[in-house]
Amino acid sequence: MKIRDTLRGCTVGRMQSVGYMQIIPLLSEVQDEDVGCPDDLEVQTHGYGRMGFSNPTENPVIVPLNAAYVISKAAQNHAMVKAGIVGKHGSKIFSDAACIQQTQGGLIPKGKYDLRILPYALREVAISRRGSENCGKIWPEIAEFNSSMGLEKSRGGHLEVFLDAFDKQLGQFVAEFEVVQQQVGAIILVDGSIVGVERAPSYDYWKSVWPALIRECYGSLAIYVQKTKEKKGKTPPVTRVPLPKKVASLEELSSELAKVCAKEDQKVRDIVNDLIDKEFVSKREEGGSGMDTDVVDNEQFIGQVVKKGDRVVYASFVTKKKYADNRVWYEAAPFQI
């Protein structure tokens, strides 16, 4: 499988830029509306590390990769380390979920809760530990992540420490990036580098997962990069093009802005073009309701896809830490899907 295969049927929308983050919308006229949205699911825990989902609808639902639930009641918050499929009018328990609130006891009672997605820095390790029924399998990484954000490491595996500390900043990302019509996914860049690719079955599904992706997942990385950049001297991403310092009129400003936007678009397209024909190692893991879940892995990315036959309807993969720490971009021809 190639990255191109996960994006087949998509076209790219106008790039959106805010600070160190840029979003390239993926648009499609093909909408798999017979796949329900995560918002439809009822969630509960059946013991530490055992997450259950109930689907009361007429359509199967894909549980997003690294879905997390942080609730206000006295119960241990949990996250999925993989994607899953819950059949129509069905229920399913996943026994390899991760506890993300180390010293809190109690089980999540059945109900509908706001969807979160694990922060970018935790996703690679979470995916790699699927199948392990040790509920505390990512507690050390949560502690390290909190420390990297300038927070107290001694609290251990308590993800809510980060979520509470940066609640306002994370919320701003949801307001600043816009979901556009027919959008079913996005290519996400932070500081000029691609850090993730996301694809959903439909526009409605995308709207239901986008706030969690932009907020906790990629928003957390943008905050980290900003903190790091400010320490070293603030510089814009390489994909950003500055406006001329002097313009004589509004008409000239408009013209220069159009030129800058075109240059930025081309820079991003050149970066993306180098990716789309790279191969994934794809491993079938489970399926149901006419869909199959595969783990995809290469030197740069790790994640999962869900397919109907040979057609990808859901994809979520992020760059590996080792690759991100040693990234090198190459010149490439114009980008097309």
N, C-alpha and C positions, 0 to 999 in steps of 0.2 A: 504494500500500500504506500502511496505517496501522499504528501500533504495536499497536493492538487486534488486528489480523490475526496478528501474530507470537505473541500470547498466547492465541489462540482455543482453547477446550477446557480452559483452566486455571482453577483457583480459587486463592484465596490462603490460605496457612496463617498460623499465629501468628507475628507478628514476633519476631525474635531481636535482642537488643541487647548489644553488648560495647564499652565505651569509646565511640569516635567512629564506630563502624561499626554499621549495622543491616541486617538481611537479612529480606526478605519472601519466604518460600518460595512457589514456584508448583507447584501440585499438579495431577495429571491422571490420570484413569482410563484414558486412551488411551496405550498403550505401544507404540512402534514397535520391537518386539524383533527385527525383521528387519534392523535397522541395528546393526552391531557396535560394539564399544567401542575407543577409542584404545589401551587397554592391550594389545589383540590385535596391534597393528602392530609389525613390525620396522623399525628406522630405520637409515639410513646416509647418508653424504654421498658424492657422486660428483664431487667437485671443490668449490672454494670457491663458496658460493652455490647449490649444487645438492643439494637434499635428496631422498632416495629413501625410499619406504615400500613394504613388502611386507606383503600381507594373506593369511595362510594359512587364513582362516576361510571359512565358507559364506555369510557376509553381507558386503555392502559396508560400509565404515567411513568416517565423516566425520572428517577430520583437523581438530581444533579451530582456530579462528582464532587466530593468533599463538602456536601451539604452539612450545615451545622445549625444547632438549635440552642439558643441561650435564652432561658426563661427567668421570669422574676420570682417564681415560687422556689421554695427550698428543695431543689432537686439537682442532681449532677448533670450539668450540660454535656451534650454529646455531639459528635461529628462522624459522618461517614468517611471511610478511607477509600471508597470506590463508588461508582455509579451503580444503580440498580433499576430493575423493572418490576412494577407492581401491576398486576393484571386488573382488568375492569371488575368492579365489585369484589375485589380480592384484597388480601393482606399478605404481608411478608415480613419476616424477621431476619435481620442481618446480624450475625453473631461476632463480627470482627470490627464493630464500630469502636471509636476512641472516646474515652472520657476527656473532657477539656476543662475540668474544674476540680483539681486534684483532691482537695480535702473536704469537699462538699458531699454530704450524703443525700440519699433520697432518689426516687425514680420520677421521671417525667410522666405526668398523667396524660391520658389520651386527650388530644385536642389539636387545634390548628394553631401554629405558631409562626412567627416571622422567620423566613428563610435567611440564613447567613451562608457564606462560603468561607472556608478557612483562608487565613491570610496567605499570600503568595509564598512567603518564606517557609510555610509549613506543608505546602501541598506535595512537594516531591517526596518528602519523607513519609507523609501519610499514605500516599499511593503505594510506596515501596513496602509498606507493612500490612497491606491487605492480606487476609487469611490468618493473621495472628489474632488470637483471642485474648491477648493481654490488654486489658482496657486502658492501662497507663502507658501505652507504647509510645506516645509522643509528648509525654510530660517533660522530659529533659529539653526537647526542642522548643516547647512553649516557653520554658524558663529562659532559654538562650535568646529567643525572639524578643521577649519582654525586655531583657537586658540590653539588646541591640537598639531598642527604642528608648533607652534611657530610663527604664522602669525597674522596679525592685525585682531582682532575680530570686530572692529568697522565698517569694510566694510560690515558687515551683510552677506546676502545670495549671495555672489559672489564666485562661485566655481572656476572661472578663476584665482582668487588670488593664490589658491593652485597650479593649473596647471601651471601657469607661473613661480612660485617660484621654482618648482621641476621638470621642464620640462626635464632637462638633466638627472637627476637621474632616472626618470620614463622611459625615452627612453632606458636606459641601459638594463632594464629588457627584452625588446623585443629582443635585440641582444644576451643576455646571455642564454635564454631558447629556445630550438629547437623544432619545430613541426616535428614529425616523421611520416613515412608512415602509412596509415590506422588509424591515430589518429582521434578520434571523441570526445575526452573529456579529462578531467583531474581531479584528486583529488589534492587539493592544501593545503599545510601545511606551516605555518609560525611559527617559533620558536618551532618546534616540535609538533604543534597542528594542527589538521585538521580545516580549516577555510571555505572551500567551496568545492562543487562538481559541475562540469559542464559537460554537454553532449550535443552534436550537432547531427543533422540528418546525416551529411556526413563529409568527410575529407575537402571538399571545404568550407562548411559552417564553420567548425571549424577554418580553416585558416583565414576566414574573421572576426571572432569575437575574436580570440586569442590575437592579439595585444592590444585590448582595455581591455580585462580581465587581462592580465599580467601587463599592464601598469598602467592605472588609478585605477582599482579595487583592485587587490591584491598587486600591487607594492606600492600603498599608505600605505597599512598596514605594509609591510616589512620595509618601511622607518620609520614609526612611531615606530615599535619595535626596530629598530636599534638605533634611538634617545633615546628611553627609556633605552635600555640596556647600552648604553655608559654612561648614567648618573649614573647607579647603579653598573657599573663594567661589562665589556663585557664578556659574556659567550656564548658558542655555543649552538645550539638547542640540546635537549636531544636525538634526532634522529641521530646526527652526532657522528662518532666514530673517535678518533684521530689516526694518524699513529704513529708507534713506533718512538721514538726520534732518534734512531741510526739504520742505515742499512748499511751493508758492501758492497753492490753491486747493480747494476741496476736490476739484476735478483731477488735479495732479496726484493728490493723496489716494483717490480711488483707483487711478491707473497703476500707481506703484504697488498698492495693496494687492491688486489682481496679479501683478507680476510675481510678488513675493509668494502668494498662495500657490501659483503654478510651480514655482521652484521647489516649494516644500513638498507638494504632491509628488513631484518627480523624484525627489530624494527618497521619500518613503517607498515609492513603487520600485525603485532600484534595489532597496534593501529587501523588500518582500519577494521580489522576483527570484532572488538567490535561494529562497526557501522552498518554493512550491513543488519542485521536482525531487526533493530529497525523500529517500525511502524510510519507511518505518518498519520495524519488526512488529508484526501484529500477532497477538496470541488470544485465541478465543477462550473466554472464561465462563460465561453463563448466558442464558437467554430466557425468552418467554414472550408470549403474546405476539408471536411472529417477528420478534426482534432478537438480535444477538449483541452481546456486550464484549468488546475486545479491548485488551490493553495494548497501547501503542508506545513504542520506545525507539529512540535512536540517540546518537551522541549529543543531540541538542535538546530534545523534548522528551517528556513523559506525560502520559495521560490516558484517556479512554475515548472510545467511539462506540456509538450504538448504531447498528445497521438493520435495514430491512432488505434482506437479500444482499446484493452488492452495493446498495445505495446507503450512504451515511446520512442519518437524520439528526444525530447529535454528536458533538465532538467537544472535548475540553482537554487541552494540554498546555503545559507551561514549560519554560526553559529550565534546564537543570542548573543547579548552583555551579557545578564545575565548569560548565560551558559559559554561563553568564560572567563568571570571574575572569574568563580568558577569551572574550568575544572578539571576533575578527570579521569585518564585513568586506565583501568583494564587489567589484564593479559588475553590473549586470545590465541586460537589455530591459526595455520597458516591461512593466508588469501587466500580465493579463491572466484571468482565470478562465 
